[in-house]
């Protein structure tokens, strides 16, 4: 018999020595991989080696329930990092087959079906999950994954009901309720009226999942909002909405301490369906609701008079349109959150802040202030409260105004009873001179803030560029009559400003805030029209529109040219022309 050469033997030894130690970490002496070692591999970025070991745990029927559940979760994470999501479905079914009697593993696989990317491609009649290169038919498995998750959760249910760990049992029913809501949330809530057939998987759907715009909460044949009542048991459910109600009830039955959590989940869903916020889909302004014109209108009985709502009422967008209707206590998100706040007592910041926000959106500001006072005080909540009860005012946006007419501006305020105004002239000549000087200096980098003349207000207020602030030209006081219940009021402020120029106008609310705005007053208007190969400029009186002859019009422009590398050259042009008799 021929013996191997010494050289060949040494090669085998060397090959043995360079085998990665991680393989021994995963399966030494045919022992199952250690979960802690696999997690360490993941932390080190060795996802491929970790995935190999995690697959062993997932497919070994002797792996403990909790261990296989965590292993499958980590395996999906590794697949995602490695771009191997096409292996998800095979591993999922293999794990389910190996752990058919382990409900926690079944639950975890179900959850991963809901969270894993649903898109993929059909390759030779088989679904390959995830992205790929090359031509193939794109499909998605959104509904199919949801049904598969529900199948697994239903398969686990008899095992769950036999488990003595009521905390885990309660959590399972919460996860079941979330699975039922999957692809049935805010925009697709109408689907909860259907009882999903769990006996068979739906087919794959073409392309990516389509997202529909929100059309309002579903209604019944009589046009009334659909409410989902709690059935006697799972099998008695007539819709997925009733299945979800039963699952939530079971979560509380198995752990009464979760009552507040479940009530809050129900309240959040009902708020999405029946809260006044749903009207925002039609872009209604909140603080202007019910008084879209004059702020002093006395019509308080209109459909959109949110502040007249009782706590048992709402105005919401239904599939048939916006409607005002009563909410039964069982389906009233306000009542449910109020109950949550009572159950949590000293830890009720969450529900109280939600209630404060709800009443703000209902324009019931005194009630909102009550709930902000119940929230644990901090800078953010104090600011929210002061936004309601504090003296506050701000200028509305304004346009360029003609000289000699007395500039006016809209001022919106709440709660305050007196405000003082002062106006300072802005040194426009210096502002323009500095902008031109900056460009003429051929700067390495143009400071666009300095050459943006229209941004002078920001520079004066936020950058304290007082060099451009001139003399104070006017001061005056104004008594205010605020509306009740912290509502906004808008008034027109007549200023004494007559002469052309730019002015910084400051409003100081007594015991309140300070607000500033720039007012532009002009004596001339320039109209520009593009012609063939040239530009036509027309200069007219800003009041009469008549042409202004013999007016000096100065033109200033600049251009940046690349001088090589990171160097730029700024070239400026400056000239003047006079208008003719026609402006």
Secondary structure, 3 states (H helix, E strand, C coil): CCCCCHHHHHHHHHHHHCCCHHHHHHCHHHCCCCHHHHHHHHHCCCHHHHHHHHHHHHHCCCCCHHHHHHHHHHHHHHHHHHCCHHHHHHHHHHHHHHCCCCHHHHHHHHHHHHHCCCEEEEECCEEEECCCCCCCEEEECHHHHHHHHHHHHHHHHHHHHCCCCHHHHHHHHHHHHHHHHCCCCCCCHHHHHCCCCCCCCCCCEECCCCCCCCCCECECCCCCECCCCCCCCCCCCCCHHHHHHHHHHHHHHHCHHHHHHHHHHHHHHHHHHHCHHHHHHHCCCCCCCCCCCCCCCCCCCCCCCHHHCCCCEEEEEECCEEEEEECCHHHCHHHHHHHHHHHHHHHCHHHHHHHHHHHHHCCCHHHHHHHHHHCCCCHHHHHHHHHHHCEEEEECCCCCEECCCCCEEEEEEECCCEEEEEEEEECHHHHHHHHHHHHHCCCCCCCHHHHCHHHHHHHHHHCCCHHHEEEEEEEEEEECCCCHHHCCEEEEEECCCCCCEEEEEEEEECCECEEEEEEEEECEEEEEEEECCEEEEEEEECCCCCECCCCEEEEEEEEEEECCCCCEEEEEEEEEEECCCCC
